[in-house]
């Protein structure tokens, strides 16, 4: 096992800390760059749009899509959007209600279709411009065709997009998303500053600070380094054991457990379920019960679990290995009774 074990873990943690924060920052930048138009409209909209501006629109991937449009007149198109509950078994629609009306807003010599709340007719609407679906267009034309309007006239008079006023209710989610992205950017920026501080002062790293529970950090680190160099064994990619210490590498840190502190170790299995019903595989970890009632868990693969437990047992003959319902009950009920039980086991 290499010298300066603790320093190596500090460097590994720093590298991962940098990568995690760089990737997070890049993800934030990418999301914002792909959503520039959305956030532009969210923050600066609604924009006033007149008839000339509407007629100039050739496609809707433009900057200004959250707009306010004023007209000289407005009237029902005769089309409504219904929502209802479908009865199971019969597929019959029950409890239907009108969720939206499609209104024609007269803007100079054109008609702009407005999707609005039921029974609300105004001369000014605010919403998001959207491409009109072929289905909606067909429905609107079928209604107006009854008055003798031809398809050519319909396409000339009715603008090929609509203004959805009901989208405004979802703008709160946009503000939440933007605030979240900004906070993430600030957090990653601060973490990059912390990364620089950790590079400049390794002894200020959380791994070194965590050693204080065992004594003076530099002395403890030296003791661990010497022990790992003399007897350390890499059991898995993340678990290292020596004569005196058990170490579990984490993405951004390190769990260190003195073996003299360990009382009971066993393989812990968790059955994962989707929606609390459907089995979705099992996860494994090493459950380590320590003095003073502390329990630590180290993630582990199924194929490595038994071998790790055996190695822990070989390094610490005083350690009880393997799960027991009686010991679990005692641990949860009375720590003193648990200690007495394992002392009795050891004496046998």
C-alpha positions as a LaTeX table, in Angstrom:
\begin{tabular}{lrrr}
\hline
Residue & $x$ (\AA) & $y$ (\AA) & $z$ (\AA) \\
\hline
Unk1 & 0.00 & 0.00 & 0.00 \\
Unk2 & 1.33 & 3.41 & $-0.98$ \\
Unk3 & 2.84 & 5.90 & 1.48 \\
Unk4 & 0.88 & 9.02 & 2.49 \\
Unk5 & $-2.47$ & 7.26 & 2.22 \\
Unk6 & $-4.40$ & 10.20 & 3.66 \\
Unk7 & $-2.80$ & 12.72 & 1.31 \\
Unk8 & $-3.62$ & 10.47 & $-1.65$ \\
Unk9 & $-7.28$ & 10.42 & $-0.58$ \\
Unk10 & $-7.28$ & 14.20 & $-0.22$ \\
Unk11 & $-5.97$ & 14.53 & $-3.78$ \\
Unk12 & $-8.54$ & 12.04 & $-5.08$ \\
Unk13 & $-11.33$ & 13.90 & $-3.28$ \\
Unk14 & $-10.12$ & 17.25 & $-4.65$ \\
Unk15 & $-10.06$ & 15.89 & $-8.21$ \\
Unk16 & $-13.60$ & 14.54 & $-7.91$ \\
Unk17 & $-14.76$ & 17.76 & $-6.25$ \\
Unk18 & $-13.40$ & 19.76 & $-9.18$ \\
Unk19 & $-14.94$ & 17.45 & $-11.80$ \\
Unk20 & $-18.36$ & 17.40 & $-10.13$ \\
Unk21 & $-18.52$ & 21.18 & $-9.91$ \\
Unk22 & $-17.16$ & 21.77 & $-13.42$ \\
Unk23 & $-19.71$ & 19.36 & $-14.87$ \\
Unk24 & $-22.50$ & 21.00 & $-12.85$ \\
Unk25 & $-21.43$ & 24.46 & $-14.00$ \\
Unk26 & $-21.23$ & 23.33 & $-17.64$ \\
Unk27 & $-24.68$ & 21.75 & $-17.35$ \\
Unk28 & $-26.11$ & 25.02 & $-16.01$ \\
Unk29 & $-24.47$ & 27.00 & $-18.82$ \\
Unk30 & $-25.77$ & 24.53 & $-21.42$ \\
Unk31 & $-29.34$ & 24.61 & $-20.08$ \\
Unk32 & $-29.38$ & 28.41 & $-19.97$ \\
Unk33 & $-27.86$ & 28.71 & $-23.46$ \\
Unk34 & $-30.46$ & 26.32 & $-24.90$ \\
Unk35 & $-33.24$ & 28.18 & $-23.09$ \\
Unk36 & $-32.10$ & 31.75 & $-23.76$ \\
Unk37 & $-35.25$ & 32.59 & $-25.71$ \\
Unk38 & $-37.49$ & 31.16 & $-22.98$ \\
Unk39 & $-35.79$ & 33.06 & $-20.16$ \\
Unk40 & $-35.66$ & 36.23 & $-22.29$ \\
Unk41 & $-39.44$ & 36.13 & $-22.61$ \\
Unk42 & $-39.88$ & 35.10 & $-19.00$ \\
Unk43 & $-37.92$ & 38.08 & $-17.66$ \\
Unk44 & $-38.72$ & 40.83 & $-20.20$ \\
Unk45 & $-42.12$ & 39.81 & $-21.53$ \\
Unk46 & $-44.88$ & 40.33 & $-22.29$ \\
Unk47 & $-44.01$ & 42.32 & $-25.41$ \\
Unk48 & $-46.55$ & 44.52 & $-27.16$ \\
Unk49 & $-47.26$ & 43.18 & $-30.63$ \\
Unk50 & $-49.33$ & 44.98 & $-33.28$ \\
Unk51 & $-50.87$ & 43.81 & $-36.55$ \\
Unk52 & $-47.78$ & 44.64 & $-38.58$ \\
Unk53 & $-45.58$ & 42.59 & $-36.27$ \\
Unk54 & $-47.97$ & 39.64 & $-36.43$ \\
Unk55 & $-48.00$ & 39.71 & $-40.23$ \\
Unk56 & $-44.20$ & 39.71 & $-40.33$ \\
Unk57 & $-43.98$ & 36.42 & $-38.41$ \\
Unk58 & $-42.84$ & 33.59 & $-40.65$ \\
Unk59 & $-41.87$ & 31.14 & $-37.90$ \\
Unk60 & $-42.28$ & 31.10 & $-34.14$ \\
Unk61 & $-38.70$ & 30.41 & $-33.10$ \\
Unk62 & $-38.29$ & 34.12 & $-32.68$ \\
Unk63 & $-37.18$ & 36.19 & $-29.72$ \\
Unk64 & $-40.55$ & 37.58 & $-28.70$ \\
Unk65 & $-43.14$ & 34.86 & $-28.11$ \\
Unk66 & $-44.66$ & 35.96 & $-24.78$ \\
Unk67 & $-46.73$ & 38.88 & $-26.01$ \\
Unk68 & $-49.73$ & 41.12 & $-25.51$ \\
Unk69 & $-51.99$ & 41.65 & $-28.51$ \\
Unk70 & $-54.80$ & 44.22 & $-28.72$ \\
Unk71 & $-57.65$ & 43.99 & $-31.22$ \\
Unk72 & $-60.61$ & 46.02 & $-32.37$ \\
Unk73 & $-63.16$ & 43.25 & $-31.82$ \\
Unk74 & $-63.40$ & 39.68 & $-30.50$ \\
Unk75 & $-65.93$ & 36.88 & $-30.84$ \\
Unk76 & $-66.32$ & 33.15 & $-30.19$ \\
Unk77 & $-65.11$ & 30.80 & $-32.90$ \\
Unk78 & $-67.59$ & 28.15 & $-31.83$ \\
Unk79 & $-64.78$ & 25.78 & $-30.79$ \\
Unk80 & $-64.18$ & 24.76 & $-27.21$ \\
Unk81 & $-61.65$ & 22.54 & $-25.46$ \\
Unk82 & $-63.34$ & 19.99 & $-23.21$ \\
Unk83 & $-61.85$ & 17.99 & $-20.37$ \\
Unk84 & $-63.55$ & 14.96 & $-18.90$ \\
Unk85 & $-63.14$ & 11.74 & $-16.95$ \\
Unk86 & $-63.42$ & 8.49 & $-18.89$ \\
Unk87 & $-65.47$ & 5.78 & $-17.19$ \\
Unk88 & $-63.45$ & 2.62 & $-16.78$ \\
Unk89 & $-64.81$ & $-0.32$ & $-18.77$ \\
Unk90 & $-67.20$ & 1.63 & $-21.00$ \\
Unk91 & $-64.78$ & 4.41 & $-22.09$ \\
Unk92 & $-67.72$ & 6.77 & $-21.71$ \\
Unk93 & $-66.83$ & 10.39 & $-20.99$ \\
Unk94 & $-68.28$ & 11.62 & $-17.71$ \\
Unk95 & $-67.96$ & 14.86 & $-15.75$ \\
Unk96 & $-66.86$ & 16.79 & $-18.83$ \\
Unk97 & $-66.26$ & 20.53 & $-18.54$ \\
Unk98 & $-65.15$ & 23.38 & $-20.76$ \\
Unk99 & $-61.47$ & 24.03 & $-20.11$ \\
Unk100 & $-60.94$ & 26.71 & $-22.76$ \\
Unk101 & $-62.67$ & 28.71 & $-25.49$ \\
Unk102 & $-61.12$ & 29.51 & $-28.86$ \\
Unk103 & $-61.72$ & 33.19 & $-29.58$ \\
Unk104 & $-61.17$ & 35.18 & $-32.76$ \\
Unk105 & $-59.44$ & 38.48 & $-32.01$ \\
Unk106 & $-59.75$ & 40.98 & $-34.88$ \\
Unk107 & $-56.34$ & 42.57 & $-35.45$ \\
Unk108 & $-56.72$ & 45.01 & $-38.36$ \\
Unk109 & $-57.72$ & 42.77 & $-41.29$ \\
Unk110 & $-56.65$ & 39.46 & $-39.72$ \\
Unk111 & $-58.08$ & 37.07 & $-37.16$ \\
Unk112 & $-55.81$ & 35.82 & $-34.38$ \\
Unk113 & $-57.01$ & 32.68 & $-32.61$ \\
Unk114 & $-56.92$ & 33.03 & $-28.81$ \\
Unk115 & $-57.05$ & 30.06 & $-26.46$ \\
Unk116 & $-58.57$ & 31.60 & $-23.35$ \\
Unk117 & $-60.38$ & 30.72 & $-20.16$ \\
Unk118 & $-64.06$ & 29.89 & $-20.71$ \\
Unk119 & $-66.52$ & 32.76 & $-21.06$ \\
Unk120 & $-63.81$ & 35.41 & $-21.14$ \\
Unk121 & $-63.86$ & 37.78 & $-24.10$ \\
Unk122 & $-61.58$ & 40.82 & $-24.12$ \\
Unk123 & $-59.98$ & 43.12 & $-26.65$ \\
Unk124 & $-56.52$ & 42.54 & $-25.21$ \\
Unk125 & $-54.88$ & 39.20 & $-24.46$ \\
Unk126 & $-51.51$ & 38.16 & $-23.05$ \\
Unk127 & $-50.03$ & 34.75 & $-23.67$ \\
Unk128 & $-47.58$ & 32.64 & $-25.63$ \\
Unk129 & $-47.62$ & 32.46 & $-29.41$ \\
Unk130 & $-47.79$ & 28.88 & $-30.65$ \\
Unk131 & $-48.09$ & 27.14 & $-33.98$ \\
Unk132 & $-51.68$ & 26.16 & $-34.65$ \\
Unk133 & $-52.04$ & 22.39 & $-34.88$ \\
Unk134 & $-53.57$ & 20.86 & $-38.01$ \\
Unk135 & $-56.38$ & 19.44 & $-35.87$ \\
Unk136 & $-57.37$ & 22.82 & $-34.43$ \\
Unk137 & $-57.12$ & 24.44 & $-37.86$ \\
Unk138 & $-59.37$ & 21.79 & $-39.37$ \\
Unk139 & $-61.93$ & 22.16 & $-36.58$ \\
Unk140 & $-62.02$ & 25.94 & $-36.93$ \\
Unk141 & $-62.34$ & 25.76 & $-40.70$ \\
Unk142 & $-65.17$ & 23.22 & $-40.52$ \\
Unk143 & $-67.15$ & 25.67 & $-38.36$ \\
Unk144 & $-66.50$ & 28.77 & $-40.46$ \\
Unk145 & $-67.05$ & 26.86 & $-43.70$ \\
Unk146 & $-70.74$ & 26.60 & $-42.77$ \\
Unk147 & $-70.95$ & 30.35 & $-43.44$ \\
Unk148 & $-69.61$ & 29.87 & $-46.96$ \\
Unk149 & $-65.96$ & 30.77 & $-46.23$ \\
Unk150 & $-63.58$ & 28.92 & $-48.54$ \\
Unk151 & $-60.30$ & 27.35 & $-47.47$ \\
Unk152 & $-58.40$ & 30.05 & $-49.41$ \\
Unk153 & $-60.27$ & 32.80 & $-47.62$ \\
Unk154 & $-59.77$ & 31.10 & $-44.27$ \\
Unk155 & $-56.00$ & 30.83 & $-44.79$ \\
Unk156 & $-55.83$ & 34.46 & $-45.90$ \\
Unk157 & $-57.78$ & 35.86 & $-42.96$ \\
Unk158 & $-56.83$ & 33.56 & $-40.05$ \\
Unk159 & $-53.23$ & 33.76 & $-38.88$ \\
Unk160 & $-51.44$ & 30.36 & $-38.84$ \\
Unk161 & $-50.66$ & 30.50 & $-35.13$ \\
Unk162 & $-52.59$ & 31.08 & $-31.92$ \\
Unk163 & $-52.09$ & 32.90 & $-28.65$ \\
Unk164 & $-52.36$ & 30.59 & $-25.64$ \\
Unk165 & $-53.27$ & 32.68 & $-22.61$ \\
Unk166 & $-53.43$ & 29.66 & $-20.29$ \\
Unk167 & $-49.68$ & 29.07 & $-20.48$ \\
Unk168 & $-49.15$ & 31.98 & $-18.09$ \\
Unk169 & $-50.09$ & 29.77 & $-15.14$ \\
Unk170 & $-46.92$ & 27.75 & $-15.74$ \\
Unk171 & $-44.59$ & 30.77 & $-15.61$ \\
Unk172 & $-44.06$ & 30.27 & $-11.87$ \\
Unk173 & $-42.24$ & 27.05 & $-12.73$ \\
Unk174 & $-40.00$ & 29.02 & $-15.08$ \\
Unk175 & $-39.01$ & 31.44 & $-12.32$ \\
Unk176 & $-38.30$ & 28.51 & $-9.99$ \\
Unk177 & $-36.14$ & 26.87 & $-12.67$ \\
Unk178 & $-34.23$ & 30.09 & $-13.31$ \\
Unk179 & $-33.63$ & 30.72 & $-9.61$ \\
Unk180 & $-32.47$ & 27.11 & $-9.21$ \\
Unk181 & $-30.02$ & 27.46 & $-12.11$ \\
Unk182 & $-28.65$ & 30.74 & $-10.77$ \\
Unk183 & $-28.21$ & 29.26 & $-7.28$ \\
Unk184 & $-26.46$ & 26.22 & $-8.78$ \\
Unk185 & $-24.12$ & 28.51 & $-10.73$ \\
Unk186 & $-23.32$ & 30.51 & $-7.58$ \\
Unk187 & $-22.81$ & 27.33 & $-5.56$ \\
Unk188 & $-20.45$ & 25.81 & $-8.11$ \\
Unk189 & $-18.57$ & 29.11 & $-8.33$ \\
Unk190 & $-18.15$ & 29.13 & $-4.56$ \\
Unk191 & $-17.10$ & 25.47 & $-4.62$ \\
Unk192 & $-14.42$ & 26.26 & $-7.18$ \\
Unk193 & $-13.08$ & 28.89 & $-4.77$ \\
Unk194 & $-13.12$ & 26.24 & $-2.03$ \\
Unk195 & $-11.26$ & 23.89 & $-4.38$ \\
Unk196 & $-8.49$ & 26.49 & $-4.68$ \\
Unk197 & $-8.39$ & 26.82 & $-0.89$ \\
Unk198 & $-8.11$ & 23.06 & $-0.47$ \\
Unk199 & $-5.22$ & 22.93 & $-2.93$ \\
Unk200 & $-3.42$ & 25.68 & $-1.02$ \\
Unk201 & $-4.03$ & 24.06 & 2.39 \\
Unk202 & $-4.38$ & 20.27 & 2.42 \\
Unk203 & $-4.66$ & 20.23 & 6.21 \\
Unk204 & $-7.85$ & 22.28 & 5.91 \\
Unk205 & $-9.50$ & 19.54 & 3.86 \\
Unk206 & $-12.57$ & 17.83 & 5.42 \\
Unk207 & $-10.73$ & 14.47 & 5.42 \\
Unk208 & $-7.99$ & 15.91 & 7.63 \\
Unk209 & $-10.56$ & 17.66 & 9.81 \\
Unk210 & $-12.43$ & 14.37 & 10.30 \\
Unk211 & $-9.32$ & 12.92 & 11.96 \\
Unk212 & $-9.78$ & 15.20 & 14.97 \\
Unk213 & $-12.16$ & 12.68 & 16.56 \\
Unk214 & $-9.18$ & 10.30 & 16.86 \\
Unk215 & $-6.61$ & 12.82 & 18.07 \\
Unk216 & $-4.30$ & 15.46 & 16.63 \\
Unk217 & $-4.92$ & 15.25 & 12.82 \\
Unk218 & $-1.31$ & 15.28 & 11.65 \\
Unk219 & $-0.30$ & 12.59 & 14.13 \\
Unk220 & $-3.32$ & 10.43 & 13.30 \\
Unk221 & $-2.66$ & 10.85 & 9.58 \\
Unk222 & 0.94 & 9.73 & 10.05 \\
Unk223 & $-0.20$ & 6.69 & 12.04 \\
Unk224 & $-2.70$ & 5.72 & 9.35 \\
Unk225 & $-0.15$ & 6.24 & 6.57 \\
Unk226 & 2.36 & 3.96 & 8.32 \\
Unk227 & $-0.26$ & 1.30 & 9.06 \\
Unk228 & $-1.61$ & 1.32 & 5.50 \\
Unk229 & 1.92 & 1.17 & 4.08 \\
Unk230 & 2.79 & $-1.82$ & 6.28 \\
Unk231 & $-0.39$ & $-3.91$ & 6.14 \\
Unk232 & $-2.99$ & $-2.19$ & 3.95 \\
Unk233 & $-4.98$ & $-4.41$ & 1.55 \\
Unk234 & $-7.24$ & $-3.06$ & $-1.20$ \\
Unk235 & $-10.28$ & $-5.33$ & $-0.86$ \\
Unk236 & $-12.42$ & $-3.57$ & $-3.45$ \\
Unk237 & $-12.12$ & $-0.38$ & $-5.46$ \\
Unk238 & $-13.48$ & 1.54 & $-2.48$ \\
Unk239 & $-12.60$ & $-0.45$ & 0.64 \\
Unk240 & $-9.11$ & $-0.71$ & 2.17 \\
Unk241 & $-8.23$ & $-2.57$ & 5.35 \\
Unk242 & $-5.07$ & $-2.68$ & 7.42 \\
Unk243 & $-4.20$ & $-4.16$ & 10.79 \\
Unk244 & $-5.73$ & $-1.18$ & 12.60 \\
Unk245 & $-8.00$ & 0.66 & 10.18 \\
Unk246 & $-10.92$ & 0.12 & 7.81 \\
Unk247 & $-11.29$ & 2.81 & 5.13 \\
Unk248 & $-14.17$ & 3.36 & 2.73 \\
Unk249 & $-13.55$ & 5.71 & $-0.18$ \\
Unk250 & $-16.45$ & 7.98 & $-1.12$ \\
Unk251 & $-16.78$ & 10.22 & $-4.15$ \\
Unk252 & $-15.85$ & 13.35 & $-2.21$ \\
Unk253 & $-14.53$ & 11.98 & 1.04 \\
Unk254 & $-13.33$ & 9.06 & 3.14 \\
Unk255 & $-14.85$ & 7.01 & 5.95 \\
Unk256 & $-12.22$ & 5.91 & 8.48 \\
Unk257 & $-13.01$ & 3.35 & 11.18 \\
Unk258 & $-10.48$ & 2.07 & 13.74 \\
Unk259 & $-10.86$ & $-1.72$ & 13.97 \\
Unk260 & $-10.60$ & $-1.68$ & 17.76 \\
Unk261 & $-13.79$ & 0.40 & 17.67 \\
Unk262 & $-15.76$ & $-2.22$ & 15.68 \\
Unk263 & $-18.07$ & $-4.61$ & 17.56 \\
Unk264 & $-20.25$ & $-6.25$ & 14.93 \\
Unk265 & $-20.12$ & $-6.50$ & 11.12 \\
Unk266 & $-22.48$ & $-8.09$ & 8.63 \\
Unk267 & $-23.64$ & $-7.91$ & 5.02 \\
Unk268 & $-26.73$ & $-5.72$ & 4.79 \\
Unk269 & $-29.13$ & $-6.35$ & 1.89 \\
Unk270 & $-31.80$ & $-3.88$ & 0.77 \\
Unk271 & $-34.57$ & $-5.02$ & $-1.58$ \\
Unk272 & $-35.44$ & $-2.07$ & $-3.80$ \\
Unk273 & $-38.98$ & $-1.70$ & $-5.09$ \\
Unk274 & $-40.70$ & 0.58 & $-7.58$ \\
Unk275 & $-43.82$ & 2.21 & $-6.10$ \\
Unk276 & $-43.27$ & 0.00 & $-3.08$ \\
Unk277 & $-44.47$ & $-3.07$ & $-5.02$ \\
Unk278 & $-42.36$ & $-4.07$ & $-8.03$ \\
Unk279 & $-38.95$ & $-5.61$ & $-7.15$ \\
Unk280 & $-36.10$ & $-3.56$ & $-8.67$ \\
Unk281 & $-32.96$ & $-5.39$ & $-7.61$ \\
Unk282 & $-30.96$ & $-5.44$ & $-4.41$ \\
Unk283 & $-28.22$ & $-3.21$ & $-3.03$ \\
Unk284 & $-25.52$ & $-4.37$ & $-0.65$ \\
Unk285 & $-23.49$ & $-2.64$ & 2.00 \\
Unk286 & $-21.32$ & $-3.45$ & 4.97 \\
Unk287 & $-23.12$ & $-2.65$ & 8.25 \\
Unk288 & $-20.53$ & $-1.78$ & 10.90 \\
Unk289 & $-21.73$ & $-1.45$ & 14.50 \\
Unk290 & $-19.23$ & 0.46 & 16.60 \\
Unk291 & $-18.72$ & 1.48 & 20.20 \\
Unk292 & $-20.91$ & 4.23 & 21.66 \\
Unk293 & $-23.83$ & 3.04 & 19.53 \\
Unk294 & $-22.49$ & 4.30 & 16.20 \\
Unk295 & $-23.45$ & 2.47 & 12.98 \\
Unk296 & $-21.56$ & 3.02 & 9.71 \\
Unk297 & $-22.47$ & 1.70 & 6.26 \\
Unk298 & $-20.04$ & 1.13 & 3.40 \\
Unk299 & $-21.44$ & 0.40 & $-0.06$ \\
Unk300 & $-20.20$ & $-2.85$ & $-1.53$ \\
Unk301 & $-20.89$ & $-5.20$ & $-4.42$ \\
Unk302 & $-22.59$ & $-8.54$ & $-3.80$ \\
Unk303 & $-19.60$ & $-10.55$ & $-5.01$ \\
Unk304 & $-17.25$ & $-8.79$ & $-2.58$ \\
Unk305 & $-19.43$ & $-8.72$ & 0.54 \\
Unk306 & $-18.58$ & $-12.10$ & 2.08 \\
Unk307 & $-14.86$ & $-11.76$ & 1.41 \\
Unk308 & $-14.78$ & $-8.33$ & 3.06 \\
Unk309 & $-16.59$ & $-9.62$ & 6.15 \\
Unk310 & $-14.08$ & $-12.48$ & 6.44 \\
Unk311 & $-11.13$ & $-10.11$ & 6.10 \\
Unk312 & $-12.54$ & $-7.85$ & 8.82 \\
Unk313 & $-12.91$ & $-10.91$ & 11.04 \\
Unk314 & $-9.30$ & $-11.96$ & 10.41 \\
Unk315 & $-8.05$ & $-8.47$ & 11.34 \\
Unk316 & $-10.22$ & $-8.20$ & 14.44 \\
Unk317 & $-10.85$ & $-11.52$ & 16.24 \\
Unk318 & $-12.99$ & $-9.69$ & 18.80 \\
Unk319 & $-15.47$ & $-8.63$ & 16.10 \\
Unk320 & $-18.76$ & $-10.51$ & 15.78 \\
Unk321 & $-19.47$ & $-11.26$ & 12.10 \\
Unk322 & $-22.80$ & $-12.20$ & 10.54 \\
Unk323 & $-26.35$ & $-11.01$ & 11.06 \\
Unk324 & $-28.40$ & $-12.06$ & 14.08 \\
Unk325 & $-31.98$ & $-11.08$ & 14.94 \\
Unk326 & $-31.16$ & $-11.32$ & 18.65 \\
Unk327 & $-28.20$ & $-8.95$ & 18.32 \\
Unk328 & $-30.27$ & $-6.53$ & 16.22 \\
Unk329 & $-32.97$ & $-6.50$ & 18.91 \\
Unk330 & $-30.42$ & $-5.93$ & 21.66 \\
Unk331 & $-28.68$ & $-3.15$ & 19.70 \\
Unk332 & $-31.94$ & $-1.29$ & 19.19 \\
Unk333 & $-33.14$ & $-1.87$ & 22.75 \\
Unk334 & $-30.10$ & $-1.58$ & 25.03 \\
Unk335 & $-26.50$ & $-0.86$ & 24.13 \\
Unk336 & $-25.26$ & $-2.16$ & 27.50 \\
Unk337 & $-27.11$ & $-5.46$ & 27.00 \\
Unk338 & $-25.61$ & $-5.70$ & 23.53 \\
Unk339 & $-22.08$ & $-5.27$ & 24.92 \\
Unk340 & $-22.78$ & $-7.92$ & 27.55 \\
Unk341 & $-24.07$ & $-10.34$ & 24.91 \\
Unk342 & $-21.04$ & $-10.07$ & 22.65 \\
Unk343 & $-18.70$ & $-10.35$ & 25.66 \\
Unk344 & $-20.48$ & $-13.58$ & 26.61 \\
Unk345 & $-20.06$ & $-14.82$ & 23.04 \\
Unk346 & $-16.36$ & $-14.00$ & 23.11 \\
Unk347 & $-15.95$ & $-15.83$ & 26.40 \\
Unk348 & $-17.48$ & $-19.03$ & 25.04 \\
\hline
\end{tabular}
